[in-house]
Structure formats: C-alpha cells, structure tokens
Amino acid sequence: MGSLLLLLDEAEPAVELGPDVVEALAALGVTNVTVLRGEHTTAVALEGWAFDAEGSAAAAACAVGVAHDGVNILRPVLESAIHRMRGQR
C-alpha cells in the first residue's frame, strides 16, 4: 500500500476535502485520507493500494491545495503491527 504524509505549517491554507479534491486524490489511487492538526502544524496522511506515493507526491500536494515546495513530505520506512502476547503484562 502506498502511504504519504504531508506536513504543512500554519502559514499554509486549511485543507478542505471538497468533491474536486476527493476526485483528484482518487484519480491518484488514494483511498484513505486522514487530516491531523496540532497547534502549528497540519498533517495529511494519504494511503491507497493503487497509490504511487513516490511518483505522485507533487500531484498529491497540489490536489490538497499546497505547492509541492511548501510541504514537508514523509515516506514510510517502517510499518509493524503490535500484538500483546497472552499472559504478558
């Protein structure tokens, strides 16, 4: 699954997921969007089985309304599921 995290500082406009944005992201293969907001930063997590995060980073940033050079792009380096073992505290 392709995953990409766009980090926007407070100077960037608010992310709005209207029909045009959703259609543009879907065309890139994105099937899941999560928007997280802190005091000074907004993060937009994009995922999809058909999403080419490496090749579509600039188009994805543009789709959510930010210039590619105005966003910090994080790509996954590790993903792991954690399960508690029976009898362990």
Backbone as a chain_set.jsonl record, in Angstrom:
{"seq": "MGSLLLLLDEAEPAVELGPDVVEALAALGVTNVTVLRGEHTTAVALEGWAFDAEGSAAAAACAVGVAHDGVNILRPVLESAIHRMRGQR", "coords": {"N": [[0.846, -1.172, 0.0], [0.558, 2.189, -0.843], [1.78, 4.958, 0.941], [1.744, 8.253, 2.276], [2.752, 11.162, 3.968], [1.875, 14.422, 4.378], [3.214, 17.301, 5.659], [2.204, 20.351, 6.812], [2.881, 23.734, 7.5], [1.661, 26.334, 9.722], [1.294, 28.519, 8.077], [0.257, 27.708, 5.681], [-2.795, 27.349, 3.789], [-5.982, 26.179, 5.114], [-6.797, 22.713, 4.89], [-9.15, 21.485, 2.709], [-11.534, 19.095, 1.943], [-13.196, 18.912, -0.498], [-15.454, 17.91, -3.192], [-13.961, 18.087, -5.637], [-11.3, 17.867, -4.775], [-11.332, 15.336, -3.57], [-11.932, 13.763, -5.821], [-9.628, 14.232, -7.386], [-7.647, 13.106, -5.726], [-8.56, 10.45, -5.624], [-8.164, 9.761, -8.292], [-5.446, 9.552, -8.269], [-5.119, 7.228, -6.937], [-5.555, 7.205, -4.244], [-7.206, 6.039, -1.384], [-7.773, 6.459, 1.238], [-7.887, 9.12, 3.512], [-6.49, 11.036, 6.065], [-6.692, 13.748, 8.222], [-4.767, 15.554, 10.402], [-4.344, 17.8, 13.08], [-2.267, 20.077, 14.755], [-1.043, 22.514, 17.09], [0.596, 24.223, 15.534], [0.906, 22.931, 13.141], [-0.342, 21.075, 10.362], [-1.179, 17.828, 9.353], [-1.494, 15.675, 6.616], [-2.451, 12.57, 5.886], [-2.12, 10.192, 3.406], [-3.288, 7.304, 1.772], [-3.349, 4.29, -0.17], [-4.016, 1.355, -2.088], [-3.456, 1.397, -4.802], [-2.0, 3.674, -4.96], [0.734, 5.486, -5.939], [2.958, 6.614, -4.086], [5.571, 7.639, -4.16], [5.929, 8.503, -6.837], [3.817, 10.244, -7.108], [3.827, 12.336, -5.312], [4.092, 15.169, -5.649], [1.795, 15.759, -7.179], [-0.165, 14.929, -5.392], [0.199, 16.725, -3.261], [-0.478, 19.079, -4.584], [-3.146, 18.499, -5.165], [-4.362, 18.643, -2.647], [-4.163, 21.272, -2.254], [-1.746, 22.656, -1.788], [1.479, 23.959, -2.571], [4.055, 21.916, -3.9], [6.64, 22.529, -3.022], [6.055, 23.798, -0.687], [5.584, 22.079, 1.346], [6.421, 19.538, 3.685], [7.361, 16.33, 2.989], [6.793, 13.125, 4.099], [7.829, 9.789, 3.898], [7.006, 6.324, 4.303], [9.078, 4.284, 6.374], [9.03, 2.205, 8.074], [6.656, -0.163, 9.077], [4.607, -1.764, 11.315], [2.676, -4.241, 12.942], [1.515, -4.541, 16.24], [1.119, -6.877, 18.74], [-0.196, -7.915, 21.781], [1.184, -10.386, 23.814], [-0.236, -13.346, 25.091], [-0.72, -13.64, 28.548], [1.304, -11.886, 29.15], [2.278, -8.863, 30.739]], "CA": [[0.0, 0.0, 0.0], [1.288, 3.45, -0.881], [1.48, 5.878, 2.044], [2.453, 9.524, 2.212], [2.325, 12.128, 4.975], [2.205, 15.803, 4.027], [3.246, 18.176, 6.827], [2.021, 21.742, 6.421], [2.991, 24.647, 8.638], [0.463, 27.153, 9.932], [1.172, 29.538, 7.036], [-0.494, 27.134, 4.57], [-4.252, 27.425, 3.976], [-6.618, 24.99, 5.666], [-7.087, 21.641, 3.939], [-10.577, 21.238, 2.526], [-11.722, 17.905, 1.126], [-14.394, 19.017, -1.316], [-15.58, 16.895, -4.248], [-12.87, 18.165, -6.611], [-10.091, 17.34, -4.126], [-11.532, 13.89, -3.421], [-11.818, 13.174, -7.156], [-8.216, 14.281, -7.784], [-6.924, 12.107, -4.929], [-8.991, 9.126, -6.091], [-7.503, 9.532, -9.577], [-4.057, 9.179, -7.956], [-5.125, 5.929, -6.264], [-5.752, 7.38, -2.799], [-8.49, 5.529, -0.903], [-7.961, 6.858, 2.628], [-7.278, 10.404, 3.862], [-6.619, 11.437, 7.457], [-6.149, 15.078, 8.474], [-4.433, 15.747, 11.81], [-3.956, 19.193, 13.272], [-1.679, 20.48, 16.024], [-1.069, 23.96, 17.306], [1.271, 24.95, 14.457], [1.129, 22.053, 12.0], [-1.392, 20.191, 9.873], [-0.658, 16.663, 8.647], [-2.46, 14.992, 5.761], [-1.979, 11.216, 5.591], [-2.765, 9.632, 2.222], [-2.978, 5.892, 1.573], [-4.142, 3.578, -1.171], [-3.325, 0.202, -2.686], [-3.005, 1.777, -6.139], [-1.373, 4.987, -4.837], [2.188, 5.532, -6.107], [3.338, 7.753, -3.245], [6.843, 8.196, -4.611], [5.767, 9.174, -8.115], [2.678, 11.166, -7.113], [3.892, 13.253, -4.164], [3.821, 16.548, -6.072], [0.393, 15.835, -7.583], [-0.979, 14.794, -4.177], [0.282, 18.01, -2.559], [-1.263, 20.021, -5.38], [-4.557, 18.139, -5.031], [-4.893, 19.131, -1.366], [-4.124, 22.73, -2.285], [-0.476, 23.264, -1.38], [2.585, 23.804, -3.517], [4.96, 20.826, -3.514], [7.782, 23.067, -2.28], [5.595, 24.365, 0.575], [5.173, 20.996, 2.235], [7.422, 18.527, 4.023], [6.776, 15.036, 2.639], [7.371, 11.979, 4.795], [7.502, 8.494, 3.306], [7.17, 5.287, 5.321], [10.305, 3.495, 6.441], [8.736, 1.023, 8.889], [5.274, -0.358, 9.489], [4.543, -3.02, 12.055], [1.537, -4.466, 13.834], [1.975, -4.97, 17.563], [0.122, -7.686, 19.433], [0.178, -8.301, 23.144], [1.235, -11.837, 23.969], [-1.038, -13.861, 26.176], [-0.002, -13.826, 29.808], [2.276, -10.821, 29.343], [1.747, -7.612, 31.274]], "C": [[0.889, 1.232, 0.0], [0.828, 4.362, 0.239], [2.333, 7.119, 1.924], [1.886, 10.442, 3.282], [2.815, 13.498, 4.554], [2.134, 16.633, 5.297], [3.211, 19.622, 6.36], [2.179, 22.623, 7.649], [1.772, 25.552, 8.684], [0.271, 28.224, 8.86], [0.371, 29.029, 5.837], [-1.994, 27.257, 4.829], [-4.795, 26.118, 4.538], [-6.906, 23.979, 4.555], [-8.593, 21.421, 3.897], [-10.747, 20.081, 1.551], [-13.066, 17.951, 0.398], [-14.39, 17.969, -2.42], [-14.441, 16.915, -5.267], [-11.573, 17.587, -6.046], [-10.187, 15.826, -4.008], [-11.378, 13.194, -4.771], [-10.359, 13.149, -7.626], [-7.393, 13.248, -7.021], [-7.283, 10.694, -5.368], [-8.322, 8.774, -7.421], [-6.038, 9.141, -9.392], [-3.965, 7.816, -7.269], [-5.299, 6.012, -4.766], [-7.143, 6.867, -2.428], [-8.765, 5.924, 0.545], [-7.195, 8.152, 2.891], [-7.533, 10.652, 5.343], [-5.974, 12.808, 7.603], [-5.979, 15.218, 9.978], [-3.96, 17.179, 11.988], [-3.403, 19.385, 14.681], [-1.736, 21.994, 16.123], [-0.488, 24.739, 16.128], [1.423, 24.141, 13.173], [-0.14, 21.288, 11.645], [-0.715, 19.06, 9.121], [-1.793, 16.044, 7.845], [-1.846, 13.65, 5.387], [-2.803, 10.663, 4.439], [-2.329, 8.184, 2.057], [-3.85, 5.321, 0.467], [-3.335, 2.459, -1.787], [-2.783, 0.554, -4.067], [-2.285, 3.124, -6.138], [0.139, 4.857, -4.934], [2.7, 6.767, -5.372], [4.615, 8.424, -3.748], [6.671, 9.019, -5.887], [4.687, 10.246, -8.134], [2.708, 12.187, -5.986], [3.542, 14.681, -4.553], [2.356, 16.718, -6.452], [-0.527, 15.739, -6.375], [-0.975, 16.097, -3.389], [-0.561, 19.054, -3.283], [-2.761, 19.75, -5.21], [-5.16, 18.653, -3.728], [-4.711, 20.637, -1.217], [-2.856, 23.382, -1.793], [0.573, 23.023, -2.461], [3.523, 22.727, -2.991], [6.133, 21.338, -2.695], [7.365, 23.685, -0.942], [5.211, 23.321, 1.605], [6.352, 20.058, 2.48], [6.764, 17.171, 3.804], [7.538, 13.934, 3.358], [6.885, 10.7, 4.139], [7.764, 7.403, 4.344], [8.526, 4.585, 5.223], [10.099, 2.231, 7.276], [7.25, 1.008, 9.2], [5.201, -1.72, 10.155], [3.272, -3.067, 12.885], [2.086, -4.995, 15.15], [0.828, -5.695, 18.254], [0.653, -8.046, 20.811], [0.121, -9.818, 23.25], [0.435, -12.242, 25.187], [-0.192, -14.073, 27.415], [1.046, -12.762, 30.091], [1.599, -9.585, 29.915], [2.387, -6.443, 30.596]], "O": [[1.858, 1.308, 0.755], [-0.372, 4.524, 0.464], [3.495, 7.056, 1.523], [0.672, 10.493, 3.481], [4.015, 13.717, 4.391], [1.091, 16.666, 5.95], [4.079, 20.063, 5.608], [1.668, 22.297, 8.72], [0.943, 25.529, 7.774], [-0.82, 28.783, 8.749], [-0.142, 29.831, 5.056], [-2.416, 27.267, 5.985], [-4.146, 25.076, 4.447], [-7.219, 24.353, 3.425], [-9.227, 21.197, 4.928], [-10.171, 20.087, 0.463], [-13.952, 17.134, 0.648], [-13.423, 17.221, -2.563], [-14.002, 15.856, -5.714], [-10.835, 16.9, -6.753], [-9.23, 15.114, -4.312], [-10.753, 12.136, -4.849], [-9.908, 12.158, -8.2], [-6.535, 12.586, -7.605], [-6.408, 9.834, -5.473], [-7.957, 7.621, -7.648], [-5.454, 8.48, -10.251], [-2.868, 7.305, -7.043], [-5.203, 4.996, -4.078], [-8.134, 7.214, -3.07], [-9.882, 5.741, 1.028], [-6.02, 8.276, 2.547], [-8.658, 10.496, 5.82], [-4.844, 13.015, 7.162], [-6.927, 15.026, 10.738], [-3.25, 17.711, 11.134], [-3.984, 18.924, 15.663], [-2.4, 22.66, 15.33], [-1.011, 25.79, 15.759], [2.015, 24.627, 12.209], [-0.913, 20.904, 12.523], [0.211, 19.291, 8.344], [-2.913, 15.908, 8.337], [-0.851, 13.59, 4.666], [-4.033, 10.664, 4.487], [-1.146, 7.868, 2.185], [-4.949, 5.811, 0.207], [-2.127, 2.584, -1.989], [-1.734, 0.042, -4.457], [-1.99, 3.663, -7.205], [0.76, 4.192, -4.105], [2.857, 7.833, -5.967], [4.712, 9.651, -3.754], [7.217, 10.118, -5.995], [4.633, 11.063, -9.054], [1.699, 12.845, -5.732], [2.771, 15.338, -3.853], [1.736, 17.718, -6.087], [-1.565, 16.401, -6.337], [-2.018, 16.531, -2.901], [-1.279, 19.825, -2.647], [-3.552, 20.689, -5.122], [-6.324, 19.051, -3.694], [-5.059, 21.213, -0.185], [-2.877, 24.552, -1.414], [0.547, 22.014, -3.166], [3.759, 22.633, -1.786], [6.582, 20.66, -1.771], [8.224, 24.059, -0.144], [4.586, 23.637, 2.618], [7.17, 19.82, 1.592], [5.712, 16.896, 4.381], [8.758, 13.822, 3.244], [5.698, 10.539, 3.858], [8.657, 7.55, 5.179], [9.04, 4.333, 4.133], [10.895, 1.296, 7.197], [6.661, 2.033, 9.542], [5.684, -2.712, 9.61], [2.848, -2.063, 13.458], [3.014, -5.803, 15.164], [-0.289, -5.185, 18.337], [1.811, -8.432, 20.968], [-0.85, -10.451, 22.836], [0.439, -11.546, 26.202], [0.911, -14.616, 27.345], [1.621, -12.745, 31.179], [0.445, -9.306, 29.587], [2.07, -5.297, 30.911]]}, "num_chains": 1, "name": "protein.A"}
